[in-house]
Amino acid sequence: MKRFLLTGEGTENLDDKKFSSHHKIGKIADYLLWDRQFIAELKQIEGYPSVRMNRLMNEALRQEPRIFIAGTVGMQRVLAGRENGAEINEMMVTIGGRPVRKMLQHANSQISDTRLKLQLAGAAGLAIVLIDKPQKIEASIAAYAVRAALQANEPALKEVDVVWVSMETHQVALPDGRLGYPELIVWRANRRSTMERYMMGQMIDAWAQFNDADLENLDHTLGWHTLNPIGSGWPLSLQQE
């Protein structure tokens, strides 16, 4: 992703020596894109709260009526049979999306610092989140986490206008039967100018070409199932002996 961003028209790397004075107090973002029309911060998800999620499921299994598992079973199958299954699932979604929300909070402060130091009041704030290690964060969980973060009043992400989540931890099903890696673009509805939409569209097209891949637009407005993971290790399951 770093190599790709440097190929963009009008890209400036804020780690360059000419910006060194701005790093002394505070922490600025990573890039200026499209001739300073975007302030971009790149974040990579490093961890996943699997221990806490396993603890939550184990607590749920100990509640009455007790459930005993032999072998492997999908967690959603277990939750569907419990009176508080929907509540537990919502808690797991919240916990699972915490790394994404945390990275967005960091990006928000860095974009804010950059905007102030470089006097870029009109630039859009872009947070790019990479999920490319073998972690159990589904595309739907990431999308839900981004939406929740952008809608939250505390802490408010006032500096982030667009979030691009690039995932390579699992694939989703395409209408023609192929599989593809999900690229999520989440906008604030009231901050989506025609020019910025065009530039983000060009950026995603260029990302596909950079990776020698086809680009397919999926309509996910009818539900989260469009983002369901396909492949080894999914769906998430419990293993008991």
C-alpha positions as CSV (number, residue, x, y, z in Angstrom):
1,M,0.0,0.0,0.0
2,K,2.9,2.4,0.8
3,R,4.4,1.8,-2.6
4,F,1.0,2.3,-4.3
5,L,0.3,5.6,-2.6
6,L,3.6,7.0,-3.7
7,T,2.7,6.3,-7.4
8,G,-0.3,8.7,-7.1
9,E,-0.5,12.0,-8.9
10,G,0.5,14.9,-6.5
11,T,1.4,12.6,-3.6
12,E,3.6,14.0,-0.8
13,N,5.2,11.7,1.8
14,L,5.0,13.5,5.1
15,D,8.0,11.5,6.4
16,D,10.2,13.4,3.9
17,K,12.9,15.7,5.4
18,K,11.1,18.9,4.3
19,F,8.4,18.1,6.8
20,S,10.7,17.1,9.7
21,S,9.9,20.3,11.7
22,H,6.3,19.4,11.9
23,H,7.1,16.1,13.7
24,K,8.6,17.8,16.8
25,I,5.3,18.4,18.6
26,G,2.4,16.2,17.9
27,K,2.2,13.5,15.2
28,I,1.2,14.4,11.7
29,A,-0.4,12.0,9.1
30,D,1.4,9.9,6.5
31,Y,0.6,11.4,3.1
32,L,-0.9,14.3,1.2
33,L,-2.7,13.1,-1.9
34,W,-4.0,14.6,-5.1
35,D,-2.1,17.9,-4.7
36,R,-3.1,18.3,-1.0
37,Q,-6.8,17.7,-1.5
38,F,-6.6,14.7,0.8
39,I,-4.8,14.3,4.1
40,A,-4.2,10.5,4.4
41,E,-3.3,8.4,7.4
42,L,-2.4,4.8,6.9
43,K,-3.1,2.3,9.7
44,Q,-2.5,-1.4,10.0
45,I,-4.5,-3.6,12.4
46,E,-2.0,-5.5,14.5
47,G,-4.1,-7.3,17.0
48,Y,-7.5,-8.9,17.6
49,P,-9.3,-9.4,20.9
50,S,-9.7,-13.2,20.5
51,V,-9.1,-13.9,24.2
52,R,-11.9,-11.6,25.3
53,M,-14.3,-13.0,22.7
54,N,-13.5,-16.6,23.7
55,R,-14.1,-15.6,27.3
56,L,-17.5,-14.1,26.4
57,M,-18.6,-17.2,24.6
58,N,-17.4,-19.5,27.4
59,E,-19.4,-17.5,29.9
60,A,-22.5,-17.8,27.6
61,L,-22.1,-21.6,27.4
62,R,-22.0,-21.9,31.2
63,Q,-25.4,-20.1,31.5
64,E,-28.6,-22.2,31.9
65,P,-29.6,-24.0,29.9
66,R,-26.1,-25.4,29.6
67,I,-24.7,-26.4,26.2
68,F,-22.2,-29.1,25.7
69,I,-20.2,-29.2,22.4
70,A,-18.3,-32.1,21.0
71,G,-16.1,-31.3,18.0
72,T,-16.6,-28.1,16.1
73,V,-19.7,-25.9,15.7
74,G,-20.3,-22.5,14.3
75,M,-20.7,-19.8,16.9
76,Q,-23.8,-18.4,15.2
77,R,-25.5,-21.8,15.5
78,V,-24.8,-21.7,19.2
79,L,-26.1,-18.2,19.7
80,A,-29.2,-18.8,17.7
81,G,-30.4,-21.3,20.3
82,R,-30.0,-18.9,23.3
83,E,-32.5,-16.4,24.6
84,N,-29.8,-13.8,24.9
85,G,-28.0,-14.8,21.7
86,A,-28.7,-11.5,19.9
87,E,-27.3,-9.6,22.8
88,I,-24.1,-11.7,23.0
89,N,-23.6,-11.4,19.2
90,E,-23.9,-7.6,19.4
91,M,-21.3,-7.6,22.2
92,M,-19.0,-9.8,20.1
93,V,-19.4,-7.4,17.1
94,T,-18.5,-4.5,19.4
95,I,-15.5,-6.2,20.8
96,G,-14.3,-7.5,17.4
97,G,-14.5,-4.0,15.9
98,R,-12.6,-2.3,18.7
99,P,-9.1,-2.5,16.9
100,V,-10.7,-0.6,13.9
101,R,-12.3,2.0,16.0
102,K,-9.0,2.6,18.0
103,M,-7.1,3.1,14.7
104,L,-9.6,5.6,13.5
105,Q,-9.3,7.6,16.7
106,H,-5.5,7.8,16.2
107,A,-5.9,8.7,12.5
108,N,-8.4,11.5,13.5
109,S,-5.9,13.2,15.8
110,Q,-3.1,12.9,13.2
111,I,-5.2,14.3,10.4
112,S,-6.2,17.2,12.7
113,D,-2.6,17.9,13.6
114,T,-1.6,17.9,9.9
115,R,-4.5,20.2,8.9
116,L,-3.5,22.7,11.5
117,K,0.3,22.7,10.9
118,L,0.1,22.8,7.1
119,Q,-3.0,25.1,7.0
120,L,-5.1,22.7,4.9
121,A,-8.6,23.6,6.1
122,G,-10.2,22.5,2.8
123,A,-8.5,19.1,2.5
124,A,-10.6,15.9,3.1
125,G,-9.4,13.6,5.8
126,L,-8.8,10.0,4.6
127,A,-8.1,7.1,6.9
128,I,-6.8,4.0,5.2
129,V,-7.1,0.9,7.4
130,L,-5.2,-2.3,6.4
131,I,-6.4,-5.7,7.6
132,D,-3.9,-8.0,5.9
133,K,-2.8,-10.5,8.6
134,P,-4.5,-13.7,9.6
135,Q,-6.9,-12.1,12.0
136,K,-10.6,-12.9,12.5
137,I,-12.0,-9.6,11.6
138,E,-14.8,-10.0,9.0
139,A,-15.5,-7.3,6.4
140,S,-19.0,-6.8,7.9
141,I,-17.5,-6.3,11.4
142,A,-15.0,-3.8,10.0
143,A,-17.8,-1.9,8.1
144,Y,-20.0,-1.9,11.2
145,A,-17.1,-0.6,13.3
146,V,-16.4,2.2,10.9
147,R,-20.0,3.3,10.8
148,A,-20.3,3.3,14.6
149,A,-17.1,5.3,14.9
150,L,-18.2,7.9,12.4
151,Q,-21.6,8.3,14.1
152,A,-20.2,8.4,17.7
153,N,-20.5,11.7,19.6
154,E,-17.7,10.7,22.0
155,P,-15.1,10.5,20.9
156,A,-16.1,12.3,17.7
157,L,-14.1,11.7,14.6
158,K,-14.5,15.2,13.2
159,E,-11.5,15.1,11.0
160,V,-12.2,11.9,9.1
161,D,-14.3,12.3,6.0
162,V,-13.6,9.0,4.2
163,V,-12.5,5.6,5.4
164,W,-10.9,3.0,3.1
165,V,-10.7,-0.5,4.6
166,S,-8.5,-2.8,2.5
167,M,-8.9,-6.4,3.5
168,E,-6.8,-9.5,2.6
169,T,-7.7,-11.8,5.5
170,H,-10.7,-13.4,3.7
171,Q,-12.6,-13.3,0.5
172,V,-16.3,-12.7,-0.3
173,A,-18.5,-14.2,-3.0
174,L,-19.1,-12.4,-6.3
175,P,-22.3,-12.7,-8.3
176,D,-20.7,-14.7,-11.0
177,G,-19.3,-17.3,-8.5
178,R,-15.7,-15.9,-8.3
179,L,-14.2,-14.8,-5.0
180,G,-12.7,-11.4,-4.3
181,Y,-11.0,-9.4,-1.5
182,P,-13.3,-6.7,-0.1
183,E,-12.3,-3.0,-0.4
184,L,-14.7,-0.9,1.7
185,I,-15.2,2.8,1.1
186,V,-17.2,4.5,3.8
187,W,-18.2,8.2,3.5
188,R,-19.9,10.7,5.6
189,A,-23.1,11.4,3.6
190,N,-22.9,15.2,4.2
191,R,-19.2,15.5,3.1
192,R,-19.2,13.7,-0.2
193,S,-18.3,16.2,-2.9
194,T,-18.5,15.2,-6.6
195,M,-14.7,15.8,-7.0
196,E,-13.8,13.8,-3.9
197,R,-16.0,10.9,-5.1
198,Y,-14.3,11.0,-8.5
199,M,-10.8,11.0,-6.9
200,M,-11.6,8.1,-4.6
201,G,-13.0,6.2,-7.6
202,Q,-9.8,6.8,-9.5
203,M,-7.8,5.7,-6.5
204,I,-9.6,2.4,-6.2
205,D,-9.4,1.8,-9.9
206,A,-5.6,2.4,-9.7
207,W,-5.3,0.1,-6.7
208,A,-6.9,-2.7,-8.7
209,Q,-4.5,-2.1,-11.6
210,F,-1.5,-1.9,-9.3
211,N,-2.4,-5.4,-8.0
212,D,-3.2,-6.7,-11.5
213,A,-6.8,-7.5,-10.4
214,D,-10.3,-6.9,-11.7
215,L,-12.6,-4.5,-9.8
216,E,-16.2,-5.5,-9.1
217,N,-18.8,-3.2,-7.5
218,L,-21.1,-5.0,-5.0
219,D,-24.4,-3.6,-3.7
220,H,-24.4,-4.3,0.0
221,T,-27.3,-2.0,0.9
222,L,-29.7,-4.9,1.2
223,G,-27.8,-6.5,4.1
224,W,-24.5,-7.5,5.5
225,H,-24.5,-11.0,3.9
226,T,-22.8,-9.6,0.8
227,L,-19.7,-9.3,3.0
228,N,-19.8,-12.8,4.5
229,P,-16.4,-14.4,4.5
230,I,-15.7,-17.4,2.3
231,G,-12.8,-19.9,2.6
232,S,-10.8,-21.7,5.2
233,G,-11.4,-20.7,8.8
234,W,-14.8,-19.3,8.3
235,P,-17.3,-19.1,9.8
236,L,-15.9,-18.6,13.2
237,S,-16.4,-21.8,15.3
238,L,-16.0,-23.2,18.7
239,Q,-13.9,-26.3,19.3
240,Q,-14.5,-28.4,22.4
241,E,-13.5,-31.9,23.5
